[in-house]
Each structure stands twice: as structure tokens, then as C-alpha cells.
Amino acid sequence: MAEAAARGRFTRLPQLAGRGFIPLGLFARLPLAMLAMGTLTLATSASGSFAAGGAAAGAVGIGSALGAPVLGSLADRRGQRPVLLLAAVLNTVAVLALVLAAHTAGVSGGFLPAVLAAAFAAGATCPQVGPLARVRWMSLTADAGDPTAPSGGAARDLDTALSYESTADEVTFVLGPALVGILASLVAPWLPLVLAAAMTIILVPLFAVHPTHRAVPASRPAARGTRKDAAQGTKLPWTVALPVLAMACMGTFFGSTQAALSAFSAGLAGAEIAGLLYAVMGLSSAAAALSVAYWPRRAGLALRWVSCAVLMAGLAVLLLVPSSLPMMAAVLLVLGLPVGPVMVTVFAVGGKVAPAGRLGTVMTALASGIVAGTAIGSSVGGQLAQLQGAGAAFLVPVFAAAALAVLGAGTAVVLRRKA
């Protein structure tokens, strides 16, 4: 009976949310995964400058990091459906404006400030499908309507749902850049962003109106009560900072690894191979994230977080060893194994420490932490790779994983006090 229950853990998800929710949530988040790489490709092609392309992609990242928590907070207060519908329209307009601005820059022979403005707007308005899907799962799997304190079968369902969501993120962030590369090279550099806009205006509204949105009612302020009570109701506890900082460390791990791999592969077969090497880690991370649904729950979230982060730091040291592409691919395959479980665990902790009615804010803040951390990691890793070589850049993911373990230890103390 236990084995049958284990096999049926992922089959429980369509029963909870409906059969259409999983593929819809998967493909509706794909435009976000295409946006940064699509912007980099288009801006570089239009301007003939790698620096201009990098600046435009950076504007997308900054916009996303700043805009995501705003969209999450609005979703908490007004409900997910109207916020997602509005974001879908605004993002489609912003992405098409980016394509037009890049085309104008290419014709005029100069890099227009309008490209940076449109790139920032595209990032800021990008619908946060992944984080808001996690909010829906937390509500759908909750016991007694309390999404922050699951227990028993509901907790197992939540672990399974978050495992799937982390895998979906990994898959889309491997598939998205690959799709951009194929379309841009075979057809035109503008096509990936136009396709992303089309997917956004079609799929995001379908996700917005899916019946699961009713599981997350808007958290409107009470009509009665003092201003002090209202302020306290909207304030996030300081404990939310722990998982957000952890996601920033995770993003730093990702960004610095990408930068270091570019420097490593450039001396062997060309910098473009770095994307394929990085995808190896993404695939093992996605598979490991799915496995979390079958892990024993007795150890608790904090121990899972700390042990996986320590393993990440230890395995990251092995990045200094390879001298060939096959060796590096093997190291990355193994390194990805603790990455997915850490992602699942940090999102689960975020749901546990989030106050009632603020799950959307917290989940989107966690996503912003990854974006901001990736920008930091790419910058620091790139500078070290330029000045000292790939070996120095590979030290950044080691320290990022170590910091992740320290934050996990702090979270253990917080969770013990909440218990």
C-alpha cells in the first residue's frame, strides 16, 4: 500500500488542480525563460555590440527583480486573476516595443535609450506564473485553510507540488534559451521575442482564469481596526529575509557558474559550449527536485536545507579539477543533484514563514532573489574570470553554496522557535 501511495504522489496533482493546470502552468512560464536571452540576442544583433546586448539583458533582470514582488503584493491584495491579466497585456506591449526599439536602433546605427527602457519594462511586467503557481499549490494542499502549516498527507502533497514546480522551472530555463538560439539562428533574431509575446498574451490569461485561482482569495484589509493594526497586518516578518537571501545565494551560484563555464569552455571549444555544459547541471537538478517527493519527512526542512547546501559546497570544489569538457560535464551532472532539493526546500520554508495573505509577495520575492543573485554572480564571476581565469571564478559558487548552508542553519533556529 505504501508503494502504491508513493507511485501515486505525482498523480495526485492533477486530482488537486485539474488536468489542464500542469501543462498550462509549464508553458505559460516559458516566455520569462526566453526573455533575457532573447533580449541579449536581439540587442546584440541590432547594435553589433556585445556590451549593448549585455546592458539590455541586464535591464530585463533589474526590471524583473524589482517588478516581481510588486506584482506578487498586488496579487495578494487584489487576487491573482486581475493582476495576471493586466501583466499579460502590459508585458506583451513592452516586449513588442522592445522589438521595435531594437529594429529602430539597427536602422539608425546607434543604440537607443528606448531599448533599455523597453527591456526594463519587459522585465518588470513579466507575469510571475511560477511563483503564483506555487501559491495556488500551497492553498490547494493546505490543511484547514492554513497554507503555512501543512501536516500529514497535505504536507506530502505540498512537497510533491513544489518538487514538480522546481523541475518545471529547471526545464523551462533550459528549454527557453535553447529555443531562442534555434529560432534566432535559423529564422531571425526578433522571432523569439515575438513568439514569447504571443505565448504571453494567449497562455497567461488562460492561467489567470483557471479555476485554481479561486483557491487564493484576495487578502483585502479589514474595514475596521486601527491604523496600527492595518500596518502590522501588511508588514512582513524579518524571518522572510532568510529564504530570500538564500535564493540570492542560489542565484549567485547560478550566475557565477555560468560565467566561469564560459571562460572554461572558451579555451577548449568556444564560449558557446558553456550553455550546453550548464544544461547538464540543470537536467540532474530537475530530476533530483522530483525525487524530493519521495524523501522521508522526519528530518525536517532545516536539516534537508543544510545537508544539501553543504553537499553543494563540497561538490562545487570539484569544479576546479576538470581539464576537459567530458570531465566538466561529469562534475556538473553530480553537482546538480543537491541543487534541485535545495530549491524545493527554500520555497517550502518561504511558505512556512510567510504570514497569511502574503504568500504571493513572498514567493515572488524569492524569485527576485534568484534574479538579483544571478546578476551579482555573473558580474563577480565574469570579472574574476577576466582577471584571474576560470579557476578563480569557480570559487564564487563554492562560497555561495557555503553561505547558503549558513543561512540554512539560521533557518533551523527560526523553525525550531516556531514549532
N, C-alpha and C positions, 0 to 999 in steps of 0.2 A: 504493500500500500504506500509506503514511504517513497519507493522508487517511482511509482506511478505519479505521486504528487510532485516529485522532482521533475519528471519529464513534462508535467503539465504546467509548470510555472510560467513559461512564456505563452502558453495557450490561454492562460488566464487574462492576459492583457486585452485581447480583442473582446473578451466577455465583459470586461470592465468599461471599455471605452467605445466599443463598436469596431467592426472590421475595417471600416474606411479610415479610422483615425491614424493608424500607424503609418500606412503609405503616404497619407496626406501630410502628416507632420514631418515625414522624412524629406519629401521633395519640396515642401514649402520653405524649408530652411536652406535649400541648395543655393538660391541667389546670394545669400550672405557669404557663403563659402566661395562664390565666384567673384565677389565684388572687388576685393583688394587686388587679386592677381589680374583680373580683367582691367582694372584701372591702371595698374602698372604697365601692362602690355599695351593698352591703347595710348596712354600718355607718352610712353617711350617711343612708340611707332610714329605718333603725330609730331613729336618735337625733335626726335633724333637724339635725345639726351637721356641717359640712364638716371642722372640726377633729377631731372624733371619728373620722370616716371616714378622714382622713389618718393619724391615730395608729394605727388598726387596720391600714391598709395598710403603714405603716412597720414595725409589729411583724412582719408577714409577711416583709418584706425583711430585717429583722435576723435573724429566725429562719432564713431560707434561707441567708444569708451565713455564719452560724455552723454550721448543721447540715450543709450540703453537704460540706465537707471531712471531717467525721466519718463521714458515710455512705460517702464515697469511700475513706477509710482502712479502714473495715470491709470494704468490697468487695474491697480489695486483700488483706486478711488472711484473710477467710472465703469469698471468692468472691462474684460478683455475684448469683447466684440467691437465696440465703437473705436477703441484705440487702435486695434489691428486694422480695421477698415480704413481709418484715416492714415495710418502709417503706410499702408499699401499704396494709396493714391499719391501721397507726398513722395514716397521713395521712387515710384515709377517716374514721376515728373523729374525728380532730381537726377536719376540715372540717365534719362533721355537728354536732360540739359547738359550732363557731363559729356555725353557722346557728341552733342552739337558743339560744345565749347572746345573739345579736343579737335574736332574737324576744323573749326574756325582757326584754331591755333596752327594747325598743319598748313592751312591755305595761306595764312598771313606770314608764316615763317617764324613766329615768335610764340613763347609760352605765356598764355594769357592768365592773369589772376583769376579769371572766371573759371578756369579749370580747377584750381584749388578750392574755390568757393563751392562749386558743384560737387566736387569729391567729398568735401566736408559734409555738405547737406545729404549726400547719398549715404554716408556712413551714419550720420545722426538719426536719419529717419528709417533706417533698415528695420523691418519688423522683427521683433525678438521671438521668433517661433520656438526655438529650442528652450530657452528659459521659461517661457509661458506654458509650453507643453509640460514641463516638469511641475509647474504649479498645479496644472489640471490633474496630473497623476497623484500628487500629494493629497489633493482633495478627494479624488476618486477612491483612493486606497485608505482613507483615514478611518479611524475608529471614533465613533460618536461625534463625527464632525470636527474632530481636532486634528488637523494635518501635521501639527508639530510634535505629537506624542503617540506615534503608532506603536502597536504591540501585537504579538501573536501573528495570525495569518495576514493581517493588514500590513504589518512591518515587512513580512516576506514579500508580499505583493509590491510594496514600495521599493524594496531592494531590486526586485526584478525589473520594475519600470525604469528605475534610474540606471540600471545596468544597460538596458536597451537604449536609453536616451544618450548615454555616453558613447555607445557603439555607433549610434546614428550620427552623432557629431563627428566622430573619427572618420566614418565612411564618407560623409559629405565633404569634409575638409581634405580628403584625398581625391575624391571624385571631382569636386569643383575646380581646383586648379588644373587637373588633367583635362577636363572638358574645355577650359579656357584655352589651353595650349593647342588642343586639336582644332578647335574652331578658328582660332586666330591664325594658325599657320596654314590651314587648308582653304579657308574662305576669306576672312577679313578681320582685322583687329577689333572692329567695332561690334562684330556679331555677338561675342559672348555677353557683353553688357546689354545689348538689345534683347537677347534671349532671357537674361536674368530679369529684366524689366517685365517682359511678357509673363514669365513664371510668377513674378510677384503679384501682378495685377489679377492673375487668374487663381493661383493656388492659395495665397494668403487670405483673401476674402472667404474662400471655402473653409479654410482652417478657422477663421474668425467666427463663422456662423455654425460650425459643427456643434451638435448638441452638448458636447462635453464642456462648452464654455459656461453652461448653467451650473456646473459643479463649483464654480468660483464666483460667487456673488460679489458685487461691488461693495467695498467697505466704506460707506459714507459716514461722515462724522455725525455724532448724535445731536439731536436738536436741543437737548437740554444739557446742563452741566456748565462748569466754569471754563474760562479760557485756559486755566492751568491744566484742567483735566483733558481738554482737547489737545493741548501741546504735548502732554505726556503720552496721549494715545497715538500721536504721529511720530514720536521720537523712536529711533532705532536704538536698541541696547548696544553697548560697546562690544559685547561678545560677537556681534556680527562681523566686526573687523577681522577676527581671526580667520574665518574661511575666505573672506575677500582677499586678505593678504596672502593666504595660501594659494589662491588662484593667480595672484600676481606673480608669486614664485613659480607656479606651474607655467605661466606664460613666458617668464624669463627663461625657464628651462627649454621651452619650445623654440623661442626666438634665437637664443644663443646657439642651440644645437643646429638650427638651420644655417646660421651664419658660418659656424665652424665647418659644417659639412661642405659649404660652398668653397671655402678655402682649401679644404682637404681634397675634394674631388677636382678642383681646378688644376692641381699639379699632376693629376693622373689621367683623367679622361675628359676634362672640361667641367666648368661650374654647373652646367645644366643637369649633370648627373645627380647633383645634390637632392633634387626633388624626388627622384626615384629611390635614393637611399633613405630619405626621410619617410617615404611612404611605407617602407618596410617596418619601421617602428610603429607607424600608425596602424598597420594591419594587426600586428601582435597585440598592440594596446586595445584595439577594438575587440579582439577575441577574448582577451583577459577580462575586459569590462563585462562581457556577457557572463563570464564564469562566476562573477560575484553573487549572482542569484542563487548559487548552489553552495556558497561558503557557509560554514556554521556561524550563527549569530551570537554564540555565547561570549566570544572575545570582546564584542562591542566595537563601536565605531572608532573610538580613540586609538585602541590598540591596532586596529586594521590600518588606520591612517599612519601611525608612527612606524609600524613594521614595514609597510610598503614604501614609505618615503626613505627609510634607512636603506632598504634594498636598492631603491633608485640611486641614491648617492653612491653606494658601493659599486653598482654596475656602471654608473657613469664614469668612474675612474678608468674603466676598460676602454673608453673612447680614445684614451691616449696611446693605446697599444697598437692598433692596426696600421699596417703599411701598404695595404692593397684594398681594392674595392670589395672583393668577396669577404675578407676578414671584417671590414667595417659593417657590411650587411649582416653578418652573423652577430656581431656585437649589438647592433641596433635591434635585431629581432628579439634578442634576450632582454635588452633594456626596456623594450615596450611592455613587457609583461607586468611590472608593477605600476606602470603609468595609468592604465585604464582603471584599475581598482582604486587608486588614489582619487581620481576624478569623481568616480561614483560616490566615494566616501565623503569627500568635501561637500558635494552637493547635498548629500543626506544630512550632514551636520548643519549646513546652511538652513535647511528646512526645519531642523530641530531647534535652532536658536532664534529663528525668525519669529517676531511677535505675530499674533493673529491679525489677519488682514493686510500683512505687509510681505507676503511671500513673493509677489511679483517684483517688488522693489529689491528684495534680497537676491533672488535668482538672477535678475538682470545685472545687479551689482557684481555678482560672481562672474558672469560672462564678461563684464567690463574689465574685471581684474585680469582675466586671461589676455584680453586685447592689449591693455596697457603694459602688462608684463612682457608680452611678445615684442612690443615696440622697444622696451628697455633692453631686453635680451638681444634683439637684433642689432641695436646700436652698440652696446658694450661688446658683444661678441665680434661684430664687424670691425670695430676699432682695434681690438686685440689681435684679430686675425691679420689685419693690415700691418700692424706694427711688429707683432711678435710671432705670427704664424698660427696655424690651426691648433697646435698643441696648447698654446695659451688660451685660445678661445674655448677649447673643450673644458677648461677649468670652471667656466661660468656655470654650465649645467650641474657640475658637481656641487658647487656652493649653493645653487638654487635648490637642489634637492635636499641638502643638509638643512637649509633654512626652513624648508617645508616640514622636515621632521621635528624641528624645534617648535614650530607653530602647532604641530600635532600634539606635542607634549603639553603645551599650554592649553590646548583644547580639552585634553584629558582631565585637567583640573577643573575646567569650567563645567564639563558634562557631569563630573562627579558631584559638584555642588548643586547642579540642577536636579540630580536624581533623587 
